Amino acid sequence: MVELSPVAKAALGQLLSVVSAQTREWFKKTAVERAADRLIGTHRHGQDLKRALAAWFTRPQFRTALFRIQQGGGEVDRNALADALIDAGFGVGDETPKVAVEIVDAYLAALEEELLKSSDGILYSHQVQMEELRRQGADHRAGVEGVRLEVQKTSQGVATIHALLEDAHGATDELNRRIDAARDQLVAGKISTARELLLRIQEETSGRPLSDEIRQRVFTNLACCELQLGRPTEAADLFVAAYQLRTTDPKAQANRALALRLRGDVQGARQLIDSVLATHPKNRAAISVLADLLEHQGDRAAAIRTLGEHSGDDAGLKERLAELYLRDDQPERALGVLAQLMGAHEASAIVLRSEIELRIAERYFKGENPLPWQLPQDLRDRLEAA
């Protein structure tokens, strides 16, 4: 695994902080592109790399892996870059995974050299040299007074660290609040608004050190937006990017299974979701994805049974079950499931209830049959008065 030097990491951090995450060709005329150009001309699979390069650089997981490497990442981030290269269309037959890792190592070595030659690299290198000279000068003057000053500096440093930790905690709370607000818009059916709020968060935090949990939440909710906007390919990419941040999280694993299904690998998706449920049998996301897979395979009855057996008191799964009943032309049963929800309802549940009531009303007016006796009296009154 190629490890970037401190100076190269500093230059890479500066590069990632000033480019916009929303600019499609953010890498143009930077050390990122120059390093790749060197490989195209020297590596035996340079032309294969060239064809996949633009798609590789624009993969969300490419930027995420670079950021983590800049923060001191390891083997998993090297593999994430290789996976992103393969997802971008790079392929040389059976040796593709091995060659992709080989190219990533060569690319990181070239990137190290290009970063050190960049203006930022030269500046940081000069700063390191000056810092070393200052340190040596301070050592020559060291004595009792020097020890006292070092102790004072250490105390100030500890106080600064505590202040930074408090600021970081407050910033994390604020980001979670903003992500929750975007999620509320998504649940209410305002998909474009939710997507815009999440993209704004992503752009404002580009290059900043954030927890994997925060980045995973942004990627996952963006994926849900893309899915509802009819862009399954983009949704799959974002689900995978979220999974790579927290590979042991069962929800991320379930969403990766959904990404496999969106990419057409239904068998792989089913194997993965079965393994998640084997260790986390009550995980809400895994149960929901299993129902999605079953319906996608044409077995809606099995999907309904799955949700019916596992929904319990979970409002989200009950709402999902009601949707399936409605799609199965069983609006009365759908309404019965929604009636089991306790407390204040999500906006999506309120919209779904209206759709169910409308279906029942259409059936009533077309068939001129009495409304089902099991409907709540307030609903019967509203429909009969319509």
C-alpha positions in Angstrom: 0.0 0.0 0.0 1.5 3.4 -1.0 1.5 5.8 1.9 1.4 9.5 1.0 4.0 11.7 2.8 2.8 14.4 5.2 3.6 17.1 2.7 1.7 15.3 -0.1 -1.3 14.8 2.2 -1.3 18.5 3.1 -1.3 19.4 -0.6 -4.1 16.9 -1.4 -6.2 18.2 1.5 -5.8 21.7 0.1 -6.8 20.5 -3.4 -9.9 18.6 -2.1 -11.0 21.6 -0.1 -11.0 24.2 -2.9 -12.6 22.1 -5.7 -16.4 21.9 -5.9 -18.0 18.6 -5.4 -20.7 19.6 -7.8 -18.3 20.4 -10.7 -18.4 17.5 -13.1 -14.7 17.9 -14.2 -13.3 19.1 -10.9 -10.1 17.1 -11.5 -9.1 19.0 -14.7 -5.6 20.5 -14.7 -4.8 19.3 -11.2 -2.3 16.8 -9.8 -5.2 14.2 -9.9 -5.4 14.4 -13.7 -1.6 14.8 -14.3 -0.9 11.6 -12.3 -3.4 9.6 -14.4 -1.9 11.0 -17.6 1.5 9.6 -16.7 0.0 6.2 -16.2 -1.8 6.2 -19.5 1.5 6.6 -21.3 3.5 4.1 -19.2 1.3 1.3 -17.9 0.6 -1.7 -20.1 -3.1 -1.2 -19.7 -2.9 2.6 -20.1 -5.4 2.8 -22.9 -8.0 0.7 -21.0 -7.5 3.1 -18.1 -7.9 6.1 -20.4 -11.4 5.0 -21.4 -12.6 4.7 -17.8 -10.8 7.7 -16.4 -13.5 10.4 -16.5 -16.1 8.0 -15.1 -13.6 6.9 -12.3 -12.9 10.5 -11.3 -16.6 11.4 -11.1 -17.6 8.4 -8.9 -18.6 9.6 -5.4 -16.4 6.8 -3.9 -13.3 8.1 -5.7 -13.4 11.4 -3.9 -14.4 9.7 -0.6 -11.4 7.3 -0.8 -9.0 10.1 -1.7 -10.2 12.1 1.3 -9.8 9.1 3.6 -6.3 8.5 2.3 -5.5 12.1 2.9 -6.6 11.6 6.5 -4.4 8.6 6.8 -6.5 5.7 5.4 -5.3 2.2 4.7 -5.8 -0.9 2.7 -9.6 -0.6 2.6 -9.4 2.8 0.9 -6.9 1.5 -1.7 -9.5 -1.3 -2.4 -12.3 1.3 -2.6 -10.4 3.1 -5.4 -9.9 -0.1 -7.2 -13.6 -1.0 -6.9 -14.6 2.5 -8.2 -12.3 2.0 -11.2 -14.0 -1.3 -12.0 -17.5 0.2 -11.6 -16.4 3.0 -14.0 -16.0 0.4 -16.7 -12.3 -0.7 -16.5 -11.9 -4.3 -17.4 -9.1 -6.6 -18.8 -10.7 -10.0 -18.4 -10.1 -12.4 -15.4 -7.2 -10.3 -14.1 -9.3 -7.1 -13.7 -9.4 -7.0 -9.9 -5.6 -7.6 -9.6 -4.7 -5.1 -12.3 -7.1 -2.5 -10.8 -5.2 -2.7 -7.5 -1.9 -2.5 -9.4 -3.0 0.6 -11.2 -4.2 2.3 -8.0 -0.8 1.7 -6.4 1.0 3.1 -9.4 -1.5 6.0 -9.5 -1.0 6.9 -5.8 2.8 6.8 -6.4 2.5 9.2 -9.3 0.0 11.4 -7.4 2.6 11.7 -4.6 5.1 13.1 -7.0 2.7 15.4 -8.7 1.4 16.8 -5.4 5.0 17.5 -4.2 5.7 19.3 -7.5 2.5 21.4 -7.2 2.5 24.9 -5.9 0.8 23.8 -2.7 3.3 21.0 -2.3 6.3 23.4 -2.6 4.7 25.8 -0.2 4.0 23.1 2.5 7.5 21.7 2.0 9.0 25.1 2.6 6.9 25.5 5.7 8.1 22.1 7.0 11.7 23.1 6.5 11.2 26.5 8.2 9.5 24.8 11.1 12.4 22.4 11.5 14.9 25.3 11.5 12.9 27.1 14.2 12.7 23.9 16.2 16.5 23.4 16.1 17.0 27.1 17.1 14.7 26.6 20.0 16.6 23.5 21.1 19.9 25.4 21.3 18.3 28.0 23.6 16.6 25.3 25.7 17.0 25.4 29.4 14.8 25.9 32.4 12.9 28.7 30.7 12.5 26.5 27.7 11.0 23.7 29.7 8.6 26.1 31.4 7.5 27.5 28.0 7.0 23.9 26.6 4.8 23.1 29.6 2.8 26.3 29.1 2.4 25.5 25.4 1.3 22.0 26.1 -1.4 23.3 28.5 -2.6 25.8 25.9 -2.7 23.0 23.3 -4.8 20.8 25.6 -7.2 23.7 26.1 -7.3 24.3 22.3 -8.1 20.6 21.7 -10.9 20.7 24.2 -12.3 23.8 22.5 -12.0 22.1 19.0 -13.8 19.0 20.3 -16.6 21.1 21.6 -16.9 22.9 18.3 -16.8 19.6 16.4 -19.6 18.2 18.5 -21.7 21.2 17.9 -21.1 21.1 14.2 -22.0 17.4 14.1 -25.3 18.1 15.9 -26.1 20.9 13.4 -25.3 18.6 10.4 -27.5 15.9 11.8 -30.3 18.5 12.2 -29.9 19.6 8.6 -29.9 16.0 7.3 -33.1 15.3 9.4 -34.7 18.4 7.8 -33.8 17.0 4.3 -35.2 13.6 5.3 -38.5 15.3 6.4 -38.8 16.8 2.9 -38.1 13.4 1.3 -40.8 11.7 3.4 -43.2 14.4 2.6 -42.7 13.7 -1.1 -40.7 16.9 -1.9 -37.9 14.9 -3.5 -36.1 17.7 -5.4 -36.1 19.9 -2.3 -34.6 17.1 -0.2 -31.9 16.5 -2.8 -31.0 20.1 -3.1 -30.6 20.4 0.7 -28.4 17.3 0.8 -26.2 18.5 -2.1 -25.8 21.8 -0.3 -24.5 20.0 2.8 -22.2 17.9 0.7 -20.7 21.0 -1.1 -20.3 23.0 2.1 -18.5 20.2 3.9 -16.2 19.2 1.0 -12.7 18.7 2.2 -13.7 19.0 5.9 -13.0 16.1 8.3 -16.4 14.6 9.0 -17.4 11.3 10.7 -18.2 8.3 8.5 -21.7 8.3 10.1 -22.4 11.8 8.8 -21.1 11.1 5.3 -23.0 7.8 5.2 -26.3 9.6 6.1 -25.8 12.1 3.3 -25.0 9.4 0.7 -27.9 7.2 1.8 -30.5 9.9 1.7 -29.2 11.2 -1.6 -29.5 7.6 -2.9 -33.2 7.5 -1.8 -33.8 10.8 -3.6 -32.2 9.6 -6.9 -34.2 6.3 -6.6 -37.5 8.2 -6.3 -36.5 10.5 -9.2 -36.1 7.5 -11.5 -32.3 7.4 -11.5 -31.5 3.9 -10.4 -27.8 3.9 -11.6 -27.0 7.0 -9.6 -28.9 5.6 -6.6 -26.9 2.4 -6.7 -23.6 4.3 -6.8 -24.5 6.3 -3.8 -25.7 3.3 -1.8 -22.3 1.6 -2.5 -20.5 4.7 -1.4 -22.4 4.8 1.9 -21.7 1.1 2.4 -17.9 1.6 1.9 -17.9 4.1 4.8 -19.4 1.6 7.3 -19.1 -1.9 5.9 -20.2 -3.6 9.1 -23.4 -1.6 9.5 -26.4 -3.9 8.7 -28.4 -1.0 7.2 -25.5 -0.2 4.9 -25.3 -3.8 4.0 -29.0 -4.0 3.2 -28.7 -0.9 1.0 -25.8 -2.5 -0.8 -28.1 -5.4 -1.5 -30.6 -3.0 -3.0 -27.8 -1.5 -5.1 -27.0 -5.0 -6.5 -30.7 -5.4 -7.4 -30.8 -2.0 -9.1 -27.7 -3.1 -11.1 -29.5 -6.3 -12.2 -27.7 -8.8 -9.9 -30.9 -10.1 -8.2 -29.2 -13.4 -7.1 -26.3 -11.5 -5.5 -28.7 -9.2 -3.8 -30.7 -12.1 -2.3 -27.6 -13.8 -1.0 -26.4 -10.7 0.7 -29.8 -9.8 2.3 -30.1 -13.4 3.5 -26.7 -13.1 5.2 -27.7 -9.8 6.9 -31.0 -11.3 8.2 -29.1 -14.3 9.5 -27.2 -12.1 11.9 -29.8 -9.3 12.3 -33.2 -11.0 11.9 -35.2 -7.9 13.0 -33.3 -5.2 11.1 -35.9 -2.9 9.5 -33.8 -2.0 6.4 -33.0 -5.6 5.6 -36.7 -6.7 6.0 -37.8 -3.8 3.7 -35.2 -4.7 1.0 -36.2 -8.4 1.2 -39.8 -7.4 0.5 -38.6 -5.2 -2.4 -36.7 -8.2 -3.9 -39.6 -10.5 -3.5 -42.0 -8.1 -5.3 -39.4 -7.4 -8.0 -39.3 -11.2 -8.6 -43.1 -11.2 -9.1 -44.0 -12.7 -5.7 -46.0 -9.9 -4.1 -47.8 -12.4 -1.8 -44.5 -13.4 -0.3 -43.5 -9.8 0.1 -46.7 -9.1 2.0 -46.2 -12.2 4.2 -42.7 -11.0 5.0 -43.8 -7.6 6.1 -46.8 -8.9 7.9 -44.7 -11.3 10.0 -42.0 -8.7 10.9 -43.7 -5.3 11.0 -44.7 -5.5 14.6 -44.9 -2.0 16.0 -42.6 -0.5 13.3 -44.5 2.4 11.7 -42.2 2.4 8.6 -42.7 -1.3 7.9 -46.5 -1.1 8.4 -46.6 1.8 6.0 -44.7 -0.3 3.5 -47.1 -3.2 4.0 -50.1 -0.9 3.4 -48.5 0.2 0.1 -48.2 -3.4 -1.0 -51.8 -4.1 -0.1 -52.9 -1.1 -2.1 -50.8 -2.2 -5.1 -52.4 -5.6 -4.8 -55.9 -4.0 -5.0 -56.7 -4.6 -1.4 -57.4 -1.1 -0.2 -59.5 -2.2 2.8 -56.7 -4.3 4.2 -54.3 -1.4 3.5 -56.5 0.9 5.5 -56.7 -1.6 8.3 -52.9 -1.7 8.5 -52.6 2.1 8.7 -55.2 2.2 11.4 -52.8 0.2 13.6 -50.3 3.1 13.6 -50.1 4.8 16.9 -49.4 8.5 17.6 -48.7 11.3 15.0 -48.4 10.0 11.5 -45.6 10.8 9.0 -46.6 13.0 6.1 -46.1 10.0 3.8 -48.6 7.9 5.8 -51.2 10.7 5.6 -50.7 10.9 1.8 -51.0 7.1 1.5 -54.2 7.1 3.6 -55.7 9.6 1.2 -54.8 7.4 -1.8 -56.4 4.4 -0.1 -59.6 6.3 0.7 -59.8 7.5 -2.9 -59.5 3.9 -4.2 -62.3 2.7 -1.8 -64.5 5.7 -2.9 -63.9 4.9 -6.6 -64.9 1.3 -6.0 -68.1 2.5 -4.1 -69.2 4.9 -6.8 -68.5 2.6 -9.7 -70.1 -0.5 -8.1 -73.0 1.2 -6.3 -72.4 -1.2 -3.4 -72.6 -0.2 0.2 -69.3 0.8 1.8 -67.7 -2.1 3.8 -69.1 -2.2 7.3 -65.7 -2.5 8.8 -64.6 1.0 7.8 -64.4 3.5 10.6 -67.6 5.6 10.9 -65.9 8.9 10.3 -64.5 7.5 7.0 -67.9 6.1 6.0 -69.5 9.5 6.7 -66.9 11.4 4.6 -67.2 9.0 1.7 -71.0 8.8 1.7 -71.2 12.6 1.7 -68.7 13.0 -1.1 
